[in-house]
């Protein structure tokens, strides 16, 4: 399922910037896109949850995850935990927002700063419509449970200032609500949340409405509105390099930049079963229902429901 890419004879100066060429033909990649978009359209047609563009423009905050590149006429809807750091780095290079041509030389935190990019929600209704009609729109997706495990490991398990924030902001609250006889240390630090407790928080009816989920575990359909916005490319994490190449090819940018490769392919896919096996079937079913549109729209299968 996962694409494993090994770099050959690369030096730190150009690490991750070598030109990538997919083994599949562009015709095959385009056919895959046609199939993905066809399925998405069919699922959207059957869905009750299909906001029209007028209501989305009226509630502009719904468009806050769509980055606008005016010069290259691109709209990129970023989904946290789906290679969005490298896409943001690449866009910074393209847009002249970094003093380097190597995306991997950009500090990850710099790519996530609030005012680096202009978002689609900063435009007027008329400007939004024009860009949706005339710019190339793309988003990248990932198995919903794999993305959730990745978010949990990154935001609750790592040593970083970001993880410290999440443990303080969410971890303490989760432990207080879902752990019997929690220690004083756990209650004050929120440092040892289990995946099952995290899931109990997500599926709890008392948890705030889905639209207010933190972006790292908000459903992909809520972040990018694929039933309202017709994306030109729906890329998959599992075919990241091929689909990134296709985006740049369609935008006539492959001669200008290359999507950065990584020496450390994600191991999250193999860990999903390990994490979800601690959930009851009822918890797994509740979790599936929260991300059901992500599963159906993007053709993923849920562990335990195949």
Helices and strands as residue ranges (DSSP letters): G 12-14, H 26-46, H 53-58, G 60-63, E 66-69, E 74-77, H 84-94, G 103-105, H 108-111, E 118-119, G 120-122, H 125-134, E 136-141, H 144-156, H 161-166, I 167-171, H 172-178, H 184-189, H 195-203, G 210-212, H 220-224, E 233-236, G 237-239, H 240-250, H 268-276, H 281-290, H 292-297
